[in-house]
Amino acid sequence: MPSRRYLALFLPTWPTDILRRREPELTGPIVLYEHIKGGLRLAAIDGQAASLKLSVGQNLADARAMVPGLTVREIDRPWLAAIFADFADWHSNASPLVAVMDDMTAFGDLVLDITGVAHLFGGEAPMLRTLLTRLRALGYTVAGAIASTIGAAWAVSHFARSQVVPPDQTAAVLDPLSVAALRLNPQQAAGLTQMGLKQIGQLPGRDRKALQARFGVSLLQRLDQAYGRAEERLTPRLPLAERHAERRFVEPIGLMDDVLMCAHDLAIQLGLRLEGEGLGAQAFHLFLYRVDHQVMTMSVNSGRPTRDPAHIARLFANRSERLQGDYDAGFGIDMIRLAASSVTQLDALQLGAFVAQDGAEDLDRLYDRVSSRLGPLAVVRSKFVNTHIPERAVKLEPVIARTADDPHAAPDPTRLRPLRLLPAPEPITVFAQVPDGPPNSMVWRRVSYKFVKASGPERLATEWWRAGRQLQLLGSDNHQKGDDVTAAQEALSEQSPAYREGQYSRDYYIAEDSSGRRFWLFRQGLFGYASQLDWYMQGFFP
C-alpha cells in the first residue's frame, strides 16, 4: 500500500449552501435549475428540498407543484466553480497540497495530501474532526474521510460515514461499497448493476479483459487506483513551497500594519532556515487566510537571491502601498504564511540583501523598491539583440527578471549610428541623379528637404533565418508596446505591405540638408534585381 495519506471532503449541497451564506434572508427549501433539452430541470437541491422528495433532474414545474413555497434560482456553474476554487485555496492552511477533484463535477469535492501534517492537529482523527467541525459551523453540509489512496478517500466520503481508514483496512472498507464509488459514469455503473456486480468487492475476482472489453480501461484504472495498485496524483491548486513559515492567531487580526509586522517576523524565521541550508530566494509569497474561507495573496520579487529579513519585509511594505482600497480583511485573518520560491545557492555569509563585488547594491535595492511599488514591468532595461536590423537591435526586459547578455550582441563602436531612431521606418520620396546614386532631396511628412551632401552606402541585410517573416517592432514580444509603437506598427503594415524581413537588402545613407540636419536613410532592395526601390527614413543624427 502507498505510504501517503489523503483527506477527501464532500460537500453535496455546496451550490445551495453558498447561496444561503450570500443571502442569509433566504428561508425554506432552495433549488437551482438549468435548461436541459429544452426543459427546466433541477440541477441542485438543499437538504430541506431533498427531505420533501425532490431530486436532481426533476422537472421544475413538478417540483413547484409539490412544494409551493420553493425558492428557485438559476444555476451559474462557472461562478460556482470559481468560488469553489477559492474555497479550496483556503484549505491550504491545513495542508500545502490541496486539489479540486473535478472528475464528477467542478465543485463539491476536495482532496488534501496530509502526509506529514496530521500531527499538527493531534493525529488524523482530530484533524478530520477539526475540518468537518469548522465547515459545519460555517453552514456547509460536509462529509469526509482519510485513506491511503485518493480513490478510497473519495469513495468513503461519498458512500460511507465520515471516518479514518487505516492503511491495512482499505480493502475491507471498499469491498461492501457500491460500484458507483469508483467514480464511474452512469452508463458504467448501470451496466455493472445489470450484470449483478453491485459492490466493489465483486470486481477484483472477475476477468479483467472481459471487464475492459465491455466497460473500458477507465473501470480497471479506477479500481486499481482505489486499492492502491496504480498511482493517482493530485494537481494542487497552489504551487508547493517547501520553505515557508507561518503563524496562527488565537484572535483574528485585520490591520495592514499588523500583517506587515507579522510578515517581518516570518521573514526572520524564513531567513534563518534559508541560511541554514545555504540558500537564497528571489520570489516571496504572503498568504493571508481569512476566517470566512477566503485567501489573499501578495507576491514580490527580488533582483538577486536574498534572505535578508529587513529587505523582504520592506518589499511587502512597498507592495502593500499599491493595494490602497483593495485590501479587505473581512472578519479577520487567523493565519499568515510566508513562502519562498525560485531558490538558489547563496554564500553562507551575507552582510545584507545584496552583497556583490560589482558595486551595484544600491541600484538593485532601488530596482526592487520601485518594482514592488509600481509592478515588475515598470522598471525595464535595454538589452542588445544580435541582429543587423536597427529597430530590432535592442529589446526591453524587467530588471528584476534579467537574463544573461549575449556577448555577440554588443554594437560595433566603429560604426556610425544615429542618436535617435524612429519607432518604425517611415516611407519617404527620394530624388537622385541616378537610380542607384545617393539622394539629392526627399519629401518626408509632406515637407521637402534639399541635401547638400550625402555619404554611403552601407549595406545591411537581415539574417537568413528571418527571411519571409513580417517585421515586428520593439516590445511586441514582451507586450510592452506603447500607443506610438502600436500606431507605427500598423502604419508599417498599411503603407508597406511588402516590407518583410529578409526580402530585401538595405543601402543606408547619411544625408545632410542646408540647415545642418543629418538624416539616416536607406534604400530597400538592390538596383537591377528589384522591380521597385523604396526609400525609408530610419533616424536622426545630433
C-alpha positions in Angstrom: 0.0 0.0 0.0 1.2 3.6 -0.7 2.7 5.4 2.3 0.8 8.7 1.6 -2.4 9.7 3.3 -5.2 11.7 1.7 -8.2 13.6 3.2 -11.3 13.9 1.0 -14.1 16.4 1.7 -17.5 16.0 0.1 -19.9 19.0 0.1 -23.1 17.6 -1.5 -25.1 20.8 -1.2 -22.4 23.3 -2.0 -24.4 25.3 -4.6 -27.3 26.0 -2.2 -25.1 26.4 0.9 -23.0 29.1 -0.7 -26.2 30.8 -1.9 -27.7 30.7 1.6 -24.4 32.2 3.0 -24.5 35.0 0.4 -28.2 35.7 1.1 -28.9 34.9 4.8 -32.5 36.1 4.4 -33.4 33.1 2.3 -35.6 30.6 4.2 -37.3 27.3 3.3 -36.1 24.8 0.7 -33.9 26.1 -2.1 -33.4 24.5 -5.6 -31.3 25.6 -8.6 -32.4 24.8 -12.1 -30.9 24.7 -15.6 -32.0 24.4 -19.2 -31.7 20.7 -20.4 -33.0 19.6 -23.7 -35.5 22.5 -24.0 -36.8 22.0 -20.5 -36.1 23.3 -17.0 -34.6 20.6 -14.7 -33.4 20.8 -11.1 -29.6 20.9 -11.1 -29.0 21.2 -7.3 -31.2 21.0 -4.2 -30.6 21.6 -0.5 -31.3 19.2 2.4 -34.8 20.6 3.0 -35.8 20.0 -0.6 -34.4 16.5 -0.5 -36.5 15.7 2.6 -39.5 16.8 0.6 -38.8 14.1 -2.0 -37.4 16.5 -4.6 -34.4 15.2 -6.6 -31.8 16.4 -9.1 -33.1 16.1 -12.7 -36.7 16.5 -11.8 -38.9 18.8 -13.9 -39.1 22.3 -12.3 -42.8 22.6 -12.8 -43.4 19.3 -10.9 -41.1 20.5 -8.1 -43.1 23.7 -7.7 -46.3 21.8 -7.7 -45.0 19.5 -4.9 -43.6 22.4 -2.8 -45.4 25.7 -3.4 -43.1 27.8 -1.3 -40.0 26.7 -3.1 -37.1 29.2 -3.6 -35.9 28.8 -7.1 -32.8 30.2 -8.7 -30.9 29.5 -12.0 -27.6 27.8 -11.5 -24.4 29.6 -12.6 -21.8 26.8 -12.9 -18.8 28.9 -13.9 -19.4 31.2 -10.9 -19.8 28.2 -8.5 -16.6 26.6 -9.9 -14.6 29.8 -9.4 -15.9 30.3 -5.8 -15.2 26.7 -5.0 -11.6 27.1 -6.3 -11.1 30.0 -3.9 -12.7 27.9 -1.2 -10.2 25.1 -1.9 -7.2 27.5 -1.6 -8.4 28.4 1.9 -7.8 24.8 2.9 -4.1 25.2 2.3 -3.9 26.4 5.9 -4.4 22.7 6.8 -2.2 21.2 4.1 0.0 22.8 1.4 -1.3 20.3 -1.2 -5.0 20.9 -1.9 -6.8 20.0 -5.2 -10.3 20.2 -6.5 -11.5 16.7 -7.6 -13.3 17.6 -10.8 -13.8 14.0 -12.0 -17.5 14.1 -11.5 -18.3 17.8 -11.0 -16.4 21.1 -11.0 -17.4 21.8 -7.4 -18.2 19.9 -4.3 -15.1 17.6 -3.9 -11.7 18.4 -2.3 -8.7 16.3 -1.6 -5.8 17.2 0.7 -2.5 15.4 0.9 -2.0 15.3 4.6 1.2 13.2 4.7 3.3 14.5 7.5 0.9 17.3 8.6 -1.7 15.4 10.7 0.5 15.5 13.8 -0.1 19.3 13.9 -3.7 18.6 14.7 -3.0 15.8 17.2 -3.5 13.0 14.7 -5.6 12.0 11.7 -8.9 11.7 13.6 -8.6 15.1 15.3 -7.6 16.7 12.0 -10.7 15.2 10.2 -12.9 16.3 13.1 -11.4 19.8 13.1 -12.0 20.3 9.4 -15.5 19.0 9.5 -16.5 21.0 12.6 -15.3 24.3 11.2 -17.1 23.8 7.9 -20.3 22.8 9.6 -20.0 25.8 11.8 -19.9 27.9 8.6 -23.2 26.4 7.4 -21.9 23.7 5.0 -23.2 20.2 4.7 -20.0 18.1 4.6 -18.6 14.6 4.9 -15.0 13.5 4.9 -12.7 10.5 5.1 -9.0 9.8 5.3 -7.4 6.9 3.5 -4.2 5.8 1.8 -5.5 6.4 -1.7 -7.4 9.3 -3.3 -10.0 6.9 -4.7 -10.6 5.2 -1.4 -10.9 8.6 0.5 -13.4 9.8 -2.2 -15.4 6.6 -2.1 -15.7 6.6 1.7 -16.6 10.3 1.9 -19.5 9.8 -0.6 -20.8 6.3 0.3 -20.0 5.7 3.9 -19.8 7.6 7.2 -17.0 10.0 7.9 -14.1 8.0 9.2 -10.3 7.4 9.1 -9.4 4.3 7.2 -6.2 2.6 8.4 -3.8 1.6 5.7 -4.4 -2.2 6.3 -8.2 -1.8 6.2 -8.6 -0.2 2.8 -9.9 -3.3 1.0 -12.2 -4.2 3.9 -13.8 -0.8 3.8 -14.1 -0.6 0.0 -15.4 -4.1 -0.7 -19.0 -3.5 0.5 -19.4 -0.1 -1.2 -21.4 0.4 -4.3 -19.6 0.3 -7.7 -20.6 3.9 -8.2 -18.0 4.8 -5.5 -15.3 4.2 -8.1 -16.1 7.5 -9.8 -17.7 5.7 -12.8 -20.0 7.4 -15.3 -23.7 6.5 -15.0 -23.6 4.1 -18.0 -20.7 2.1 -16.5 -22.4 1.9 -13.1 -25.8 0.8 -14.7 -24.1 -1.8 -16.8 -22.3 -3.4 -13.8 -25.5 -3.4 -11.8 -27.3 -5.2 -14.6 -24.6 -7.9 -14.5 -25.2 -8.3 -10.8 -21.9 -6.6 -9.9 -23.2 -4.1 -7.3 -20.3 -4.0 -4.9 -16.7 -3.1 -5.4 -15.6 -6.3 -3.8 -17.1 -8.3 -6.6 -14.9 -6.8 -9.3 -11.3 -7.9 -8.3 -12.2 -11.6 -8.9 -13.6 -11.0 -12.4 -11.8 -11.4 -15.7 -10.1 -8.1 -16.3 -10.0 -8.5 -20.1 -13.7 -9.0 -20.2 -14.4 -6.0 -18.0 -12.1 -3.9 -20.1 -13.8 -5.0 -23.3 -17.3 -4.1 -22.1 -16.7 -1.1 -19.8 -13.4 0.4 -21.0 -10.0 0.7 -19.5 -11.2 3.5 -17.1 -13.0 1.0 -15.0 -9.8 -1.0 -14.3 -7.9 2.2 -13.8 -10.3 3.5 -11.1 -10.3 0.0 -9.5 -6.6 -0.1 -9.2 -6.3 3.4 -8.0 -8.8 2.8 -5.2 -7.0 -0.3 -4.0 -3.5 1.3 -4.4 -2.3 -0.9 -7.2 -2.0 2.1 -9.5 -0.7 5.6 -8.6 -3.0 8.6 -8.7 -1.6 12.0 -8.3 -3.4 15.2 -7.4 -2.8 18.5 -9.0 -2.5 21.1 -6.3 -4.2 24.5 -6.7 -1.3 26.4 -5.2 2.3 25.6 -6.0 4.1 23.8 -3.3 6.6 25.9 -1.4 8.9 23.6 0.5 10.3 26.5 2.5 7.8 28.6 4.4 7.0 29.9 7.8 3.5 30.5 9.3 1.8 31.9 12.3 -1.7 31.2 13.6 -3.6 33.7 15.8 -5.9 33.0 18.7 -7.8 36.1 17.8 -8.1 37.3 14.2 -6.2 40.4 13.1 -7.3 42.9 10.5 -5.0 45.9 10.2 -2.4 46.0 7.5 0.2 47.2 10.0 -0.3 44.1 12.0 0.1 42.0 8.8 3.3 43.7 7.9 4.7 43.2 11.4 3.9 39.5 11.3 5.5 39.3 7.8 8.7 40.8 9.2 8.7 38.2 12.0 8.1 35.4 9.5 10.9 36.8 7.2 13.3 36.3 10.1 12.2 32.7 10.6 12.4 32.0 6.9 15.8 33.8 6.6 17.3 31.6 9.3 16.1 28.5 7.6 17.5 29.6 4.2 20.7 30.5 5.9 21.0 27.1 7.5 20.6 25.5 4.0 23.0 28.0 2.3 20.2 29.2 0.0 18.6 32.5 -1.1 15.3 33.2 -2.9 14.1 35.7 -5.4 10.3 35.2 -5.1 8.3 35.5 -1.8 4.6 34.9 -1.3 2.5 36.1 1.6 -0.8 34.2 2.1 -3.5 35.8 4.3 -6.1 33.3 5.5 -9.4 34.9 6.4 -11.9 33.4 8.8 -14.6 33.4 6.1 -12.7 30.8 4.0 -11.0 33.4 1.7 -7.3 33.7 0.9 -5.5 36.9 -0.1 -2.0 36.7 -1.6 0.8 39.1 -2.1 3.9 38.2 -4.1 7.1 40.1 -4.5 10.3 39.5 -6.4 13.9 40.4 -5.8 16.5 41.2 -8.4 19.0 38.9 -6.8 18.7 35.9 -4.4 18.4 37.2 -0.8 17.4 36.0 2.6 17.7 39.4 4.4 14.6 39.7 6.6 14.6 43.5 6.6 14.7 43.6 2.8 12.0 41.0 2.3 9.7 42.8 4.8 10.4 46.1 3.0 9.3 44.6 -0.3 6.0 43.6 1.1 5.6 47.1 2.7 6.1 48.7 -0.7 3.7 46.3 -2.3 1.0 47.0 0.3 1.0 50.6 -0.8 -0.3 49.5 -4.2 -3.3 47.8 -2.6 -4.9 51.0 -1.5 -8.6 50.3 -1.1 -8.4 46.7 -2.4 -7.3 45.3 0.9 -10.2 43.7 2.8 -9.5 41.6 5.9 -13.2 40.6 6.1 -14.0 39.3 9.6 -10.3 38.9 10.3 -7.2 36.9 9.4 -6.4 33.9 11.6 -3.3 32.6 9.8 -0.4 34.1 7.8 2.1 32.1 5.8 5.3 33.4 4.1 6.7 31.1 1.4 9.9 31.3 -0.7 10.4 30.1 -4.3 13.0 30.5 -7.0 15.5 29.2 -4.5 19.2 29.1 -5.5 22.5 28.7 -3.7 23.8 31.7 -1.8 27.1 32.3 0.1 26.9 31.4 3.7 28.0 34.9 4.7 25.7 37.6 3.6 26.1 41.1 5.2 23.0 42.5 3.5 20.3 41.9 0.9 22.8 42.3 -1.9 26.5 41.6 -1.4 28.3 41.7 -4.7 31.6 42.9 -6.0 30.2 44.9 -8.8 29.2 48.0 -6.7 25.5 47.8 -7.9 24.0 47.0 -4.5 22.2 50.4 -4.2 20.8 50.1 -7.7 19.5 46.6 -7.1 17.7 47.8 -3.9 16.2 50.7 -5.9 15.0 48.4 -8.6 13.4 46.2 -6.1 11.6 49.0 -4.3 10.3 50.6 -7.4 9.2 47.3 -8.9 7.4 46.3 -5.7 5.5 49.6 -5.7 4.8 50.0 -9.4 4.9 46.5 -10.7 7.6 44.3 -12.3 7.1 45.9 -15.8 7.5 49.4 -14.5 11.3 49.2 -14.4 12.9 47.8 -17.5 16.4 47.8 -19.0 17.7 47.8 -22.6 19.2 44.6 -23.8 21.2 44.2 -27.0 20.0 41.7 -29.6 22.3 40.0 -32.1 20.7 41.3 -35.3 21.5 43.7 -38.2 18.1 45.3 -38.2 18.5 48.6 -36.3 14.9 48.7 -34.9 15.4 45.2 -33.5 18.9 45.8 -32.1 17.5 46.5 -28.6 14.7 45.0 -26.6 13.3 45.8 -23.1 13.1 43.3 -20.2 12.3 43.8 -16.5 15.4 44.4 -14.4 14.2 42.0 -11.7 13.9 39.2 -14.2 17.0 40.0 -16.2 18.6 37.3 -18.4 22.2 36.9 -19.5 23.6 39.2 -22.1 24.7 37.8 -25.5 28.4 38.6 -25.9 27.9 38.8 -29.7 25.0 41.3 -29.5 27.0 44.4 -28.4 27.1 47.0 -31.2 30.2 47.8 -33.1 31.6 51.1 -31.8 33.4 51.8 -35.1 30.1 52.1 -37.0 28.4 55.5 -37.1 24.8 55.3 -35.8 22.2 58.0 -35.2 21.3 59.1 -31.7 17.6 58.7 -32.3 15.6 56.1 -34.2 12.0 56.2 -35.3 9.7 53.5 -33.8 9.4 52.2 -37.4 11.0 53.2 -40.7 8.7 55.7 -42.4 8.3 55.8 -46.2 9.8 58.8 -48.0 10.1 60.1 -51.5 13.7 60.5 -52.7 15.1 62.1 -55.8 18.6 61.2 -57.0 20.7 62.0 -60.1 20.8 58.3 -61.0 18.6 55.5 -59.7 21.4 53.8 -57.7 23.1 57.0 -56.6 22.9 58.9 -53.3 19.8 61.1 -52.6 19.7 64.7 -53.6 16.4 65.6 -51.9 13.5 64.0 -50.2 9.8 64.5 -49.2 9.1 63.3 -45.7 5.8 64.0 -43.9 4.8 66.4 -46.7 7.9 68.6 -46.2 10.7 68.8 -48.8 14.4 68.7 -47.8 17.3 69.6 -50.1 20.5 67.7 -49.3 23.9 69.4 -49.7 25.9 66.3 -49.1 25.4 62.5 -48.5 27.7 59.6 -47.6 27.2 55.9 -48.2 26.0 53.4 -48.9 26.4 50.9 -46.0 24.7 47.7 -47.0 22.8 45.7 -44.3 20.7 42.6 -44.7 18.6 40.6 -42.3 19.6 37.2 -41.0 18.8 34.3 -43.3 16.6 32.6 -40.7 14.3 35.6 -40.6 13.6 35.6 -44.4 10.0 36.0 -45.2 8.8 36.9 -41.7 6.7 40.0 -41.1 8.8 42.6 -39.2 7.8 43.1 -35.6 8.7 46.2 -33.6 10.5 46.5 -30.3 8.4 45.3 -27.3 5.9 43.2 -29.3 7.2 40.0 -27.7 7.0 41.4 -24.2 3.6 43.1 -24.5 5.2 46.4 -23.6 4.3 48.4 -26.7 3.1 51.9 -26.2 0.5 53.6 -28.3 3.1 55.2 -30.6 4.8 51.9 -31.3 1.5 50.2 -32.0 0.5 53.0 -34.4 3.8 52.8 -36.1 3.4 49.0 -36.5 0.0 49.5 -38.1 1.3 52.2 -40.4 4.2 50.0 -41.4 1.8 47.2 -42.3 -0.6 49.5 -44.2 1.9 51.7 -46.0 4.3 48.9 -47.0 2.6 45.5 -47.2 5.6 44.0 -48.9 8.0 45.1 -46.2 9.2 41.8 -44.8 12.4 40.7 -43.2 14.9 39.1 -45.5 13.0 40.1 -48.6 15.4 43.0 -49.5 18.8 44.3 -48.6 19.2 47.8 -47.3 21.6 50.5 -48.5 22.0 53.2 -45.8 23.0 56.8 -46.4 23.7 59.7 -44.2 22.3 62.9 -45.8 22.7 66.5 -44.5 20.4 69.3 -45.6 21.1 73.0 -45.9 20.2 73.6 -42.2 22.7 71.2 -40.9 20.3 68.4 -40.0 21.5 64.9 -40.7 19.2 62.0 -41.6 19.8 58.3 -41.7 18.0 56.9 -44.8 18.0 53.6 -46.5 17.0 52.3 -49.9 15.3 48.9 -49.7 16.3 46.5 -52.5 19.1 46.1 -54.9 19.2 48.1 -58.2 18.8 45.7 -61.1 17.2 42.9 -59.0 14.1 44.6 -57.6 11.2 45.9 -59.7 10.7 48.8 -57.2 13.2 50.5 -54.9 11.6 52.0 -51.8 13.2 54.6 -49.6 12.6 54.9 -45.8 13.6 57.3 -43.0 15.3 55.5 -40.1 16.7 58.1 -37.7 18.5 61.3 -37.0 22.0 62.4 -36.0 22.6 65.1 -33.4 
